[in-house]
Amino acid sequence: MLHPSYSDLMKVVNSEVEPGEAPVVNSRYSIVMATSKRARQIIGGSSAMVEGRDKKPLSIAVEELNQGKIKILSEEDEGQS
């Protein structure tokens, strides 16, 4: 079981969304894709943004997302970068 839960992670990701705006994340799939992408970056040599020497890369990525160290961009934001 994933801890924190998917619903907790979705709340963290969507916490900065203004009332009336579409949420950044609507599904578990978005959480899975974002954390797996970040885990691949960590495996590839990126530095972890949280303590996690004995943790697996995916656990580190989930913790980074939960702590707000990484952000999931909406499709609108991705087009602007």
N, CA, C and O atoms as a Tinker XYZ file with bonds, in Angstrom:
   324  protein
     1  N      0.838000   -1.182000    0.000000    73     2
     2  CA     0.000000    0.000000    0.000000    64     1     3
     3  C      0.883000    1.245000    0.000000    63     2     4     5
     4  O      1.889000    1.321000    0.706000    81     3
     5  N      0.484000    2.192000   -0.794000    73     3     6
     6  CA     1.218000    3.438000   -0.905000    64     5     7
     7  C      0.883000    4.347000    0.264000    63     6     8     9
     8  O     -0.283000    4.587000    0.577000    81     7
     9  N      1.929000    4.844000    0.897000    73     7    10
    10  CA     1.700000    5.817000    1.960000    64     9    11
    11  C      2.561000    7.026000    1.657000    63    10    12    13
    12  O      3.777000    6.860000    1.555000    81    11
    13  N      2.047000    8.184000    1.510000    73    11    14
    14  CA     0.659000    8.594000    1.684000    64    13    15
    15  C     -0.228000    8.046000    0.561000    63    14    16    17
    16  O      0.265000    7.579000   -0.466000    81    15
    17  N     -1.519000    8.111000    0.777000    73    15    18
    18  CA    -2.463000    7.561000   -0.193000    64    17    19
    19  C     -2.523000    8.436000   -1.445000    63    18    20    21
    20  O     -2.078000    9.583000   -1.440000    81    19
    21  N     -3.078000    7.875000   -2.507000    73    19    22
    22  CA    -3.249000    8.634000   -3.740000    64    21    23
    23  C     -4.089000    9.884000   -3.501000    63    22    24    25
    24  O     -3.778000   10.955000   -4.021000    81    23
    25  N     -5.144000    9.746000   -2.721000    73    23    26
    26  CA    -6.009000   10.909000   -2.482000    64    25    27
    27  C     -5.261000   12.002000   -1.711000    63    26    28    29
    28  O     -5.463000   13.188000   -1.970000    81    27
    29  N     -4.402000   11.611000   -0.769000    73    27    30
    30  CA    -3.586000   12.600000   -0.057000    64    29    31
    31  C     -2.626000   13.304000   -1.012000    63    30    32    33
    32  O     -2.460000   14.522000   -0.941000    81    31
    33  N     -1.999000   12.548000   -1.899000    73    31    34
    34  CA    -1.074000   13.141000   -2.862000    64    33    35
    35  C     -1.811000   14.073000   -3.820000    63    34    36    37
    36  O     -1.285000   15.126000   -4.178000    81    35
    37  N     -3.019000   13.703000   -4.239000    73    35    38
    38  CA    -3.788000   14.568000   -5.128000    64    37    39
    39  C     -4.155000   15.878000   -4.433000    63    38    40    41
    40  O     -4.171000   16.932000   -5.068000    81    39
    41  N     -4.448000   15.817000   -3.144000    73    39    42
    42  CA    -4.737000   17.041000   -2.388000    64    41    43
    43  C     -3.521000   17.954000   -2.342000    63    42    44    45
    44  O     -3.649000   19.167000   -2.505000    81    43
    45  N     -2.339000   17.377000   -2.121000    73    43    46
    46  CA    -1.105000   18.169000   -2.074000    64    45    47
    47  C     -0.865000   18.836000   -3.430000    63    46    48    49
    48  O     -0.585000   20.033000   -3.492000    81    47
    49  N     -0.973000   18.079000   -4.495000    73    47    50
    50  CA    -0.706000   18.593000   -5.840000    64    49    51
    51  C     -1.706000   19.694000   -6.210000    63    50    52    53
    52  O     -1.336000   20.694000   -6.825000    81    51
    53  N     -2.956000   19.503000   -5.835000    73    51    54
    54  CA    -4.003000   20.460000   -6.197000    64    53    55
    55  C     -4.181000   21.574000   -5.173000    63    54    56    57
    56  O     -5.091000   22.390000   -5.318000    81    55
    57  N     -3.349000   21.633000   -4.153000    73    55    58
    58  CA    -3.536000   22.600000   -3.068000    64    57    59
    59  C     -3.394000   24.057000   -3.516000    63    58    60    61
    60  O     -3.970000   24.947000   -2.891000    81    59
    61  N     -2.647000   24.311000   -4.573000    73    59    62
    62  CA    -2.442000   25.686000   -5.023000    64    61    63
    63  C     -3.421000   26.122000   -6.104000    63    62    64    65
    64  O     -3.311000   27.231000   -6.626000    81    63
    65  N     -4.369000   25.271000   -6.441000    73    63    66
    66  CA    -5.349000   25.598000   -7.470000    64    65    67
    67  C     -6.393000   26.541000   -6.883000    63    66    68    69
    68  O     -6.945000   26.297000   -5.810000    81    67
    69  N     -6.648000   27.617000   -7.608000    73    67    70
    70  CA    -7.653000   28.595000   -7.169000    64    69    71
    71  C     -9.058000   28.013000   -7.330000    63    70    72    73
    72  O     -9.295000   27.195000   -8.219000    81    71
    73  N     -9.980000   28.432000   -6.478000    73    71    74
    74  CA   -11.369000   27.969000   -6.628000    64    73    75
    75  C    -11.898000   28.312000   -8.020000    63    74    76    77
    76  O    -11.712000   29.426000   -8.511000    81    75
    77  N    -12.546000   27.359000   -8.632000    73    75    78
    78  CA   -13.091000   27.538000   -9.973000    64    77    79
    79  C    -12.164000   27.077000  -11.081000    63    78    80    81
    80  O    -12.614000   26.872000  -12.208000    81    79
    81  N    -10.879000   26.910000  -10.790000    73    79    82
    82  CA    -9.937000   26.405000  -11.781000    64    81    83
    83  C     -9.965000   24.889000  -11.801000    63    82    84    85
    84  O    -10.333000   24.244000  -10.820000    81    83
    85  N     -9.572000   24.336000  -12.930000    73    83    86
    86  CA    -9.502000   22.880000  -13.044000    64    85    87
    87  C     -8.330000   22.363000  -12.212000    63    86    88    89
    88  O     -7.266000   22.983000  -12.205000    81    87
    89  N     -8.500000   21.250000  -11.516000    73    87    90
    90  CA    -7.386000   20.680000  -10.748000    64    89    91
    91  C     -6.264000   20.228000  -11.677000    63    90    92    93
    92  O     -6.509000   19.851000  -12.822000    81    91
    93  N     -5.044000   20.267000  -11.179000    73    91    94
    94  CA    -3.878000   19.831000  -11.946000    64    93    95
    95  C     -3.949000   18.325000  -12.160000    63    94    96    97
    96  O     -3.647000   17.830000  -13.246000    81    95
    97  N     -4.350000   17.599000  -11.118000    73    95    98
    98  CA    -4.403000   16.138000  -11.158000    64    97    99
    99  C     -5.833000   15.679000  -10.895000    63    98   100   101
   100  O     -6.472000   16.092000   -9.928000    81    99
   101  N     -6.317000   14.812000  -11.787000    73    99   102
   102  CA    -7.664000   14.270000  -11.636000    64   101   103
   103  C     -7.683000   12.781000  -11.359000    63   102   104   105
   104  O     -8.730000   12.227000  -11.024000    81   103
   105  N     -6.537000   12.123000  -11.495000    73   103   106
   106  CA    -6.546000   10.668000  -11.395000    64   105   107
   107  C     -5.263000   10.134000  -10.778000    63   106   108   109
   108  O     -4.252000   10.830000  -10.688000    81   107
   109  N     -5.335000    8.898000  -10.365000    73   107   110
   110  CA    -4.156000    8.205000   -9.835000    64   109   111
   111  C     -3.094000    8.059000  -10.909000    63   110   112   113
   112  O     -1.897000    8.082000  -10.621000    81   111
   113  N     -3.539000    7.909000  -12.143000    73   111   114
   114  CA    -2.613000    7.734000  -13.262000    64   113   115
   115  C     -1.621000    8.890000  -13.327000    63   114   116   117
   116  O     -0.434000    8.666000  -13.561000    81   115
   117  N     -2.082000   10.110000  -13.127000    73   115   118
   118  CA    -1.198000   11.283000  -13.156000    64   117   119
   119  C     -0.149000   11.214000  -12.062000    63   118   120   121
   120  O      1.008000   11.572000  -12.281000    81   119
   121  N     -0.550000   10.755000  -10.882000    73   119   122
   122  CA     0.391000   10.604000   -9.769000    64   121   123
   123  C      1.428000    9.535000  -10.109000    63   122   124   125
   124  O      2.622000    9.730000   -9.879000    81   123
   125  N      0.980000    8.420000  -10.649000    73   123   126
   126  CA     1.888000    7.320000  -11.010000    64   125   127
   127  C      2.878000    7.777000  -12.077000    63   126   128   129
   128  O      4.072000    7.497000  -11.970000    81   127
   129  N      2.401000    8.470000  -13.099000    73   127   130
   130  CA     3.281000    8.921000  -14.170000    64   129   131
   131  C      4.313000    9.922000  -13.658000    63   130   132   133
   132  O      5.488000    9.837000  -14.018000    81   131
   133  N      3.887000   10.866000  -12.825000    73   131   134
   134  CA     4.807000   11.885000  -12.312000    64   133   135
   135  C      5.870000   11.279000  -11.395000    63   134   136   137
   136  O      7.052000   11.603000  -11.510000    81   135
   137  N      5.451000   10.408000  -10.495000    73   135   138
   138  CA     6.427000    9.822000   -9.572000    64   137   139
   139  C      7.364000    8.848000  -10.289000    63   138   140   141
   140  O      8.538000    8.753000   -9.932000    81   139
   141  N      6.870000    8.135000  -11.280000    73   139   142
   142  CA     7.757000    7.222000  -12.005000    64   141   143
   143  C      8.761000    8.002000  -12.842000    63   142   144   145
   144  O      9.911000    7.582000  -12.968000    81   143
   145  N      8.350000    9.129000  -13.415000    73   143   146
   146  CA     9.274000    9.972000  -14.165000    64   145   147
   147  C     10.361000   10.513000  -13.239000    63   146   148   149
   148  O     11.541000   10.515000  -13.592000    81   147
   149  N      9.958000   10.971000  -12.057000    73   147   150
   150  CA    10.928000   11.493000  -11.096000    64   149   151
   151  C     11.864000   10.384000  -10.600000    63   150   152   153
   152  O     13.059000   10.617000  -10.416000    81   151
   153  N     11.325000    9.185000  -10.385000    73   151   154
   154  CA    12.158000    8.059000   -9.951000    64   153   155
   155  C     13.217000    7.737000  -11.008000    63   154   156   157
   156  O     14.360000    7.436000  -10.666000    81   155
   157  N     12.845000    7.799000  -12.284000    73   155   158
   158  CA    13.819000    7.562000  -13.353000    64   157   159
   159  C     14.907000    8.636000  -13.349000    63   158   160   161
   160  O     16.069000    8.346000  -13.632000    81   159
   161  N     14.527000    9.885000  -13.026000    73   159   162
   162  CA    15.526000   10.951000  -12.934000    64   161   163
   163  C     16.510000   10.667000  -11.798000    63   162   164   165
   164  O     17.716000   10.869000  -11.946000    81   163
   165  N     15.993000   10.203000  -10.677000    73   163   166
   166  CA    16.848000    9.874000   -9.524000    64   165   167
   167  C     17.782000    8.720000   -9.878000    63   166   168   169
   168  O     18.970000    8.761000   -9.559000    81   167
   169  N     17.254000    7.700000  -10.531000    73   167   170
   170  CA    18.076000    6.568000  -10.969000    64   169   171
   171  C     19.159000    7.053000  -11.930000    63   170   172   173
   172  O     20.280000    6.544000  -11.928000    81   171
   173  N     18.811000    8.040000  -12.748000    73   171   174
   174  CA    19.756000    8.582000  -13.720000    64   173   175
   175  C     20.808000    9.507000  -13.131000    63   174   176   177
   176  O     21.703000    9.960000  -13.844000    81   175
   177  N     20.710000    9.793000  -11.835000    73   175   178
   178  CA    21.754000   10.591000  -11.201000    64   177   179
   179  C     21.299000   11.896000  -10.572000    63   178   180   181
   180  O     22.106000   12.567000   -9.929000    81   179
   181  N     20.036000   12.283000  -10.732000    73   179   182
   182  CA    19.555000   13.509000  -10.085000    64   181   183
   183  C     19.597000   13.355000   -8.577000    63   182   184   185
   184  O     19.360000   12.272000   -8.042000    81   183
   185  N     19.896000   14.431000   -7.911000    73   183   186
   186  CA    19.945000   14.409000   -6.450000    64   185   187
   187  C     18.546000   14.386000   -5.858000    63   186   188   189
   188  O     17.639000   15.060000   -6.347000    81   187
   189  N     18.386000   13.613000   -4.814000    73   187   190
   190  CA    17.106000   13.564000   -4.106000    64   189   191
   191  C     16.935000   14.852000   -3.311000    63   190   192   193
   192  O     17.907000   15.404000   -2.794000    81   191
   193  N     15.703000   15.327000   -3.214000    73   191   194
   194  CA    15.398000   16.563000   -2.496000    64   193   195
   195  C     14.928000   16.302000   -1.073000    63   194   196   197
   196  O     14.603000   17.235000   -0.338000    81   195
   197  N     14.892000   15.032000   -0.686000    73   195   198
   198  CA    14.513000   14.633000    0.672000    64   197   199
   199  C     15.517000   13.599000    1.160000    63   198   200   201
   200  O     16.231000   12.994000    0.360000    81   199
   201  N     15.572000   13.395000    2.475000    73   199   202
   202  CA    16.431000   12.354000    3.028000    64   201   203
   203  C     15.912000   10.995000    2.578000    63   202   204   205
   204  O     14.715000   10.723000    2.670000    81   203
   205  N     16.784000   10.163000    2.105000    73   203   206
   206  CA    16.325000    8.857000    1.663000    64   205   207
   207  C     17.446000    7.952000    1.222000    63   206   208   209
   208  O     17.328000    7.276000    0.200000    81   207
   209  N     18.522000    7.923000    1.964000    73   207   210
   210  CA    19.664000    7.101000    1.571000    64   209   211
   211  C     19.305000    5.633000    1.429000    63   210   212   213
   212  O     19.820000    4.964000    0.533000    81   211
   213  N     18.450000    5.119000    2.273000    73   211   214
   214  CA    18.117000    3.697000    2.232000    64   213   215
   215  C     16.784000    3.424000    1.540000    63   214   216   217
   216  O     16.298000    2.294000    1.557000    81   215
   217  N     16.197000    4.442000    0.938000    73   215   218
   218  CA    14.904000    4.281000    0.274000    64   217   219
   219  C     15.101000    4.023000   -1.210000    63   218   220   221
   220  O     16.121000    4.387000   -1.795000    81   219
   221  N     14.111000    3.392000   -1.797000    73   219   222
   222  CA    14.115000    3.157000   -3.233000    64   221   223
   223  C     13.744000    4.460000   -3.947000    63   222   224   225
   224  O     13.074000    5.315000   -3.367000    81   223
   225  N     14.179000    4.614000   -5.206000    73   223   226
   226  CA    13.910000    5.854000   -5.941000    64   225   227
   227  C     12.426000    6.229000   -6.013000    63   226   228   229
   228  O     12.092000    7.411000   -5.932000    81   227
   229  N     11.541000    5.257000   -6.162000    73   227   230
   230  CA    10.120000    5.582000   -6.225000    64   229   231
   231  C      9.617000    6.109000   -4.886000    63   230   232   233
   232  O      8.803000    7.032000   -4.856000    81   231
   233  N     10.083000    5.543000   -3.789000    73   231   234
   234  CA     9.691000    6.034000   -2.463000    64   233   235
   235  C     10.175000    7.460000   -2.250000    63   234   236   237
   236  O      9.473000    8.280000   -1.658000    81   235
   237  N     11.363000    7.747000   -2.730000    73   235   238
   238  CA    11.899000    9.111000   -2.631000    64   237   239
   239  C     11.036000   10.064000   -3.446000    63   238   240   241
   240  O     10.702000   11.154000   -2.980000    81   239
   241  N     10.673000    9.659000   -4.662000    73   239   242
   242  CA     9.849000   10.508000   -5.530000    64   241   243
   243  C      8.484000   10.792000   -4.901000    63   242   244   245
   244  O      7.992000   11.918000   -4.971000    81   243
   245  N      7.877000    9.786000   -4.293000    73   243   246
   246  CA     6.583000    9.973000   -3.636000    64   245   247
   247  C      6.723000   10.946000   -2.472000    63   246   248   249
   248  O      5.867000   11.809000   -2.277000    81   247
   249  N      7.782000   10.816000   -1.709000    73   247   250
   250  CA     8.009000   11.714000   -0.571000    64   249   251
   251  C      8.260000   13.141000   -1.046000    63   250   252   253
   252  O      7.772000   14.092000   -0.435000    81   251
   253  N      9.010000   13.297000   -2.123000    73   251   254
   254  CA     9.241000   14.630000   -2.684000    64   253   255
   255  C      7.931000   15.282000   -3.102000    63   254   256   257
   256  O      7.709000   16.463000   -2.839000    81   255
   257  N      7.071000   14.518000   -3.748000    73   255   258
   258  CA     5.771000   15.038000   -4.159000    64   257   259
   259  C      4.920000   15.398000   -2.948000    63   258   260   261
   260  O      4.280000   16.449000   -2.927000    81   259
   261  N      4.912000   14.539000   -1.951000    73   259   262
   262  CA     4.122000   14.762000   -0.744000    64   261   263
   263  C      4.580000   16.013000    0.010000    63   262   264   265
   264  O      3.757000   16.719000    0.593000    81   263
   265  N      5.872000   16.287000    0.002000    73   263   266
   266  CA     6.412000   17.454000    0.691000    64   265   267
   267  C      6.375000   18.718000   -0.162000    63   266   268   269
   268  O      6.772000   19.789000    0.297000    81   267
   269  N      5.903000   18.597000   -1.394000    73   267   270
   270  CA     5.823000   19.769000   -2.266000    64   269   271
   271  C      7.152000   20.175000   -2.870000    63   270   272   273
   272  O      7.289000   21.295000   -3.362000    81   271
   273  N      8.129000   19.291000   -2.841000    73   271   274
   274  CA     9.454000   19.595000   -3.402000    64   273   275
   275  C      9.443000   19.531000   -4.927000    63   274   276   277
   276  O     10.250000   20.189000   -5.584000    81   275
   277  N      8.529000   18.740000   -5.487000    73   275   278
   278  CA     8.352000   18.678000   -6.934000    64   277   279
   279  C      6.909000   19.014000   -7.242000    63   278   280   281
   280  O      6.029000   18.835000   -6.401000    81   279
   281  N      6.669000   19.497000   -8.435000    73   279   282
   282  CA     5.333000   19.899000   -8.854000    64   281   283
   283  C      4.951000   19.134000  -10.112000    63   282   284   285
   284  O      5.808000   18.774000  -10.920000    81   283
   285  N      3.663000   18.891000  -10.268000    73   283   286
   286  CA     3.130000   18.335000  -11.497000    64   285   287
   287  C      2.532000   19.502000  -12.253000    63   286   288   289
   288  O      1.667000   20.208000  -11.736000    81   287
   289  N      2.993000   19.706000  -13.480000    73   287   290
   290  CA     2.487000   20.809000  -14.284000    64   289   291
   291  C      1.220000   20.388000  -15.006000    63   290   292   293
   292  O      1.100000   19.249000  -15.457000    81   291
   293  N      0.281000   21.309000  -15.112000    73   291   294
   294  CA    -0.917000   21.049000  -15.905000    64   293   295
   295  C     -0.519000   21.089000  -17.372000    63   294   296   297
   296  O      0.572000   21.554000  -17.704000    81   295
   297  N     -1.380000   20.613000  -18.243000    73   295   298
   298  CA    -1.067000   20.620000  -19.676000    64   297   299
   299  C     -0.862000   22.046000  -20.163000    63   298   300   301
   300  O     -0.023000   22.275000  -21.034000    81   299
   301  N     -1.602000   23.011000  -19.627000    73   299   302
   302  CA    -1.444000   24.411000  -19.970000    64   301   303
   303  C     -0.050000   24.901000  -19.630000    63   302   304   305
   304  O      0.607000   25.540000  -20.452000    81   303
   305  N      0.408000   24.600000  -18.408000    73   303   306
   306  CA     1.724000   25.032000  -17.946000    64   305   307
   307  C      2.846000   24.402000  -18.762000    63   306   308   309
   308  O      3.853000   25.056000  -19.032000    81   307
   309  N      2.687000   23.148000  -19.157000    73   307   310
   310  CA     3.721000   22.470000  -19.930000    64   309   311
   311  C      3.901000   23.129000  -21.281000    63   310   312   313
   312  O      5.022000   23.208000  -21.782000    81   311
   313  N      2.820000   23.604000  -21.882000    73   311   314
   314  CA     2.892000   24.268000  -23.186000    64   313   315
   315  C      3.590000   25.607000  -23.118000    63   314   316   317
   316  O      4.108000   26.077000  -24.131000    81   315
   317  N      3.622000   26.238000  -21.949000    73   315   318
   318  CA     4.228000   27.552000  -21.782000    64   317   319
   319  C      5.718000   27.474000  -21.473000    63   318   320   321
   320  O      6.420000   28.477000  -21.601000    81   319
   321  N      6.214000   26.317000  -21.073000    73   319   322
   322  CA     7.629000   26.237000  -20.683000    64   321   323
   323  C      8.540000   25.964000  -21.844000    63   322   324
   324  O      9.754000   25.871000  -21.667000    81   323
